[in-house]
Structures are given as C-alpha cells and as structure tokens.
Amino acid sequence: MSKSGKQIFKIYGVHSSREGECMIAAFERLAGVGLREQGPAWVVGLGHGATHWIAATFYLLLPYLQSDLGFTYSEAGLLVSMFHAMAFAANFGSGMLVDLVGRRVLVQVVALVVGALALMLFGLAGGLVALGALVAMIGATNNLWHPAAISFLSGAYPGNRGFALSVHTLGATLGDSLAPICIGALLAALTWQQAALWGGVPALLMAATIAIVLGRASTGVEASPTGGMTARHYFRGLRQMFTHRPTIGLCLMTGFRSMTQNGLLMFIPIYLANVLKVGPLMTGIGIFALQAGGFIAGPAAGAWSDRIGRRPIVLACATGTTLVIVFLALARNQYVFIVGVSVLGFVLFAIRPVVHSWMMDITPARLHGSAVSAMFGMQSGLSLIVPLAGGWLADRHGVGAVFYLLAITMLAANVLVATLPNAAPGRATEVSGRD
C-alpha cells in the first residue's frame, strides 16, 4: 500500500487495520495510481458531476415545465435540440482555446458558473424563446467544460488515462444520479421554478472548490502542451487529425451513442410520468436507476481498458445497450421498466470513459483539447436529431415507439465500433493523413 494510503487511516483514526490496508492496496493496484495522486482526478470528476447535475435537472424539470407552459412534445423536443445546437456551436472555439491558451482550470470554473446561473434563471423565463436562450447557455457551457477537463486529466495521468477518465465519468454519473432524486424531492414540495433556483447552488459551490484546490495545485498540468505552437502549426495538425480515419470513425461512433443516451435521458422521464403515470419522486428514482450502474461499471471498464485495450469493452457494452433498449420498448410495468433501466445504465455508461481514453490514445497531446471538441461536437450535432425526431414520433405513435428509434441509433454505433482498430492504451499517436 502506498504511503498516502496509510495516511488515510491515520486521518480517520484507524491504525494497523489489515483488512483496510488490503482494501486500499487492492484499489491502488486496480487504479495504478496512489490515493494522494488521485486527488486532482476526483476534484475534476466532481466538477464534471456538477455540469451533469445542471443538465439532469433540466431534463427532470422538462415534463413539469412542459405541462405548466403548455408545450407540445415537439416544442419540448425543440428545447432539448437547442441545448445540443449551442453545445455543438461551442465546440468550434473551446478546443482551440484550450490547446492554444492552456487555461484549463479557469475554463472549467467559467463553465460551471455560467451554467449554474442559467439554470437558476429558469423561473423568470415565461415562454419558449426565453427558456430556449437559457437552455442554450447550459448547452454551451456543458461542452466548454469537456476539452479543458479531459485534456487536463490526460496530461496529469498519461499512463492511467482509462482510470482517470473513468473518475471523470463517475462524477458525471454521480451528478446524473443525485440530481433526479434531489430535484424530484424538491418538486414534491416546491414549484419547478423554485426547484430550478435551488438546483444551481451545488454547481456554484463546486466552481469555488475547483478554483481554490486546482488553481494552486495544478501549475504543471495547467500549462499548455503546445509549447508555444503557432496558429499555423495548430491548424496543420488539426487538418491532419480530420483526415485520420480512426479518429473520424470514433467521433461518429460516439455521436450515435450520444444520440441514444440523450434520447433516453429525455424520454425515460416522459415515459414514466406521462405513460406509466408515476409521481415525480418515482420518476427521479427511474433516472437514478439509469445512472446507478455507472458507479460500478465506469471505473471498472476504464481501468480494465488500460490493460486489455479499448475496443473489446466498447463492443461488448454497445451490444448489450442495444438489446436492453429493445427490452424497454416491450416493458409495460413500471417496476419491470425501472429494473431494465438499471441494467441499461450499467452497459451504457461503461462506454464513456473508454471512448474518451481511446480518443486520447490516437491523437497527439498538443491536440487533445481539439480532439475532445471534435468528439463532443459530433455528439452534439447528431444529438440534435433525436429530440425532434423523437418528439414527432411520440406525438404520432406514442412515447414507446421512440425506444425502437433509439435501438436503431445504438445499433449504428455497434457497427462503427466493429470497424475501429484496438489502439494500444496510453500511447498518443501522431495522426497523419494515413490510417
């Protein structure tokens, strides 16, 4: 066990605990990183959780603001599409900003503060246009976060990217899991406007934590890896990256997977509230069930992919996701549906840290911010389609029909994974115009 692991026992007043020491040592072996060295990863992971807390709060508020403001399913879908449209637009500048300037911690703090304030102002928006503008701000800051955070972690843990980025996605799962329970409980006692106001507070607190903790402890990682790279050299590398077929294939695969995930996040609460007729707390539990599997699956999949490669894990989990979505389309009982949702979360969210690590493996460090932007840009661009298509389909054929559409989008991701090479974990490849 590492020295930092033993210090943990001293802090909590535990001495000479063989069982505890064995547990800590096993965890450090799995992670490949000592407990003390994991600190920055966990802080960034919790910050990522705050961005997902904001987005998950919006998704949970959606059925209630839809009913209160008299929106159709298509108009609700338009709000979600506005989220992804602005997230897509934000990608054009966020990756370049991170790669050329290198102020990763500052970018993370700004993303959290602006997103939290936009959520807190929901209650003042009385119509589709004003609410859409605030949703668009949340979408922009959501994708502003990722290039800074993922490139920060990739540089801090070059030999353990799978684990570090699994902590990042574990934070997302934490935010996605806690928000439905907490906001669902608030909705049982408060209006949706009041719930939105209180929902922004945790993100503001997390922004302050990142500024204080990482602002003084990350000097080496915060520096840009470009080493003073000129704009001309940057754009030359960017052009080479976009002619690298594995990079484009992985971006497309993550795009189809994101279509599926965001469709599920939108239509599972709508299905529970409007079709199965459950209350807000049970709707929150349903979303929690979707996220809960990620607590176990994300870190295990990320650490395992550091050892055996990214492709086998992504292929297995993508196949499992497709099959479970088909099962959900056939489920008609709320308890059976929620059990299916919990299994779905296990296989769906295991994929996230692995594909993020995979992208870092096949692109050079000087372009990591832009590679993340390309990946999330594809995700946002393709995710624009599902809310509109799903809303149209739900208006005409019922919400249950949407799950068949989502099974098709996940099947497309399966096909793309099968065509990708299994890159060696932890080695950034200098992309070129050749495969």
Buried (B, 14 or more C-beta within 10 A) or exposed (E): BBEBBBEBBEEEEEEEEEEBBEEBBEBBEBBBBBBEBBBBBBBBBBBBBBBBBBBBBBBBBBBBBBEEBEBEBBBBBBBBBBBBBBBBBBBEEBBBBBBBBBBBBBBBBBBBBBBBBBBBBBBEBEEBEEBBBBBBBBBBBBBBBBBBBBBBBBBBBBEBBBBBBBBBBBBBBBBBBBBBBBBBBBBEEBBBBBBBBBBBEBBBEBBEBBBEBBEEBBEEBBEBBBEEBEEEEBEEBBEBBBEBBBBBBBBBBBBBBBBBBBBBBBBBBBBBBBBBEBEBBBBBBBBBBBBBBBBBBBBBBBBBBBEEBBBBBBBBBBBBBBBBBBBBBEBEEBEEBBBBBBBBBBBBBBBBBBBBBBBBBBBBBBBBBBBBBBBBBBBBBBBBBBBBBBBBBBEEEEBBBBBBBBBEBBBBBBEBBEEBBBBEBBEBBBBEEEE
